[in-house]
């Protein structure tokens, strides 16, 4: 979409309405990730102790949420393309707050699983993917990276803010009241902001809904038949697997190398801050270097960092150096994916196409740490798992370069292929 909406006015200055959406999502995504996702890590052990179960059994509930979020990615994308984000994201915020309240009332571990299934639906409806789709529809290619960056740079501090806050609340009130307080905070901010601020751009097509839906289906079909889409999918799936595996197992690896737990946790915490640095770097250099080449270079740097970790992690300076190099690639995908997809396939069916990709990426996030845990059990050490992380980054870098110069499918080709498919 082109950003041609009549601007809002404040203090005599004309402000494009899309920037109000950026500010809104910076707030709601920070609170959403902080309450719906990052609170889990803080409350995991108190909940396990309270329910007289193991942390592994409680962690299975979070895996359920992520799997449900993956399953919901495509239907949510289609709803976003057809109806916009206001009703969907408002309903997702209401559902998310409701699931936090339900979570606070569980009395047995099995009850966590249906609650977290509902939480997975809420995350699919209200977090990054739908927010990004709304911003893609409002901003043209020139301003889109800055708009998405404005949202994710702020939201990147969700863990920094909400993990200590959740721990403080839990120490004073217990995990049940903590969840109810988080639910009230999320509902009081996200629900009204999504309901009152989110809207479709005025340039959104208002012609025949049937013809628009038919054309959107053609665009989706063209994307999934385009080999470039699947190379992008391979790149971002491999990268997601590497990122989540490193996030989950970095502290354990550093402590296995003889570092104190406090040092290991502090170094792991650098990943969130470095993700902001990497995103700023990508935006600053994106106009001088083609995006896919820059992203591939960052993925390659991460591969080098992962492969060098066994050599460097024995000392504190070495561990800091390797983690810093690896951390620059954290968060890159959330900025690069919208730009690469929108540039190649346009914005008319962006949410549906991005939802298809998000399904595979989210599955990788859910399964990769479990696979790495299996490697740790079978090999008795971290070496193979760390090598797998580096290999995944290499695969990501190679995949994002493959077929990168293929021409974008033309509208005529798209219609012809769709007609041939129906025949």
Secondary structure, DSSP 8 states (H G I E B T S, - for coil): -------EEETTEEE-HHHHHHHHHHHHHHHHHIIIIIHHHHHHHHHHHHTTS-HHHHHHHHHHHHHHHHHHHHHHHHHHHHH-SHHHHHHHHHHHHHHHHHHHT--SHHHHHHHHHHHHHHHHHHSHHHHHHHHHHHS-HHHHHHHHHHHHHHHTTHHHHHHHHHHHHHHHH-HHHHHHHHHHHHIIIIIHHHHHH----TTS--S-HHHHHHHHHHHHHHHHH-HHHHHHHHHHHHHHHHHHHHHHHHHHHHHHTT--HHHHHHHHHHHHHHHHHHHHHHHHHTTTS-HHHHHHHHHHHHHHHHHHHHHHTTSHHHHHHHHHHHHTTTTHHHHHHHHHHHHHH-STTHHHHHHHHHHHHHHHHHHHHHHHHHHHHHHSSSHHHHHHHHHHHHHHHHHHHTTTTS----HHHHHHHHHHHH-
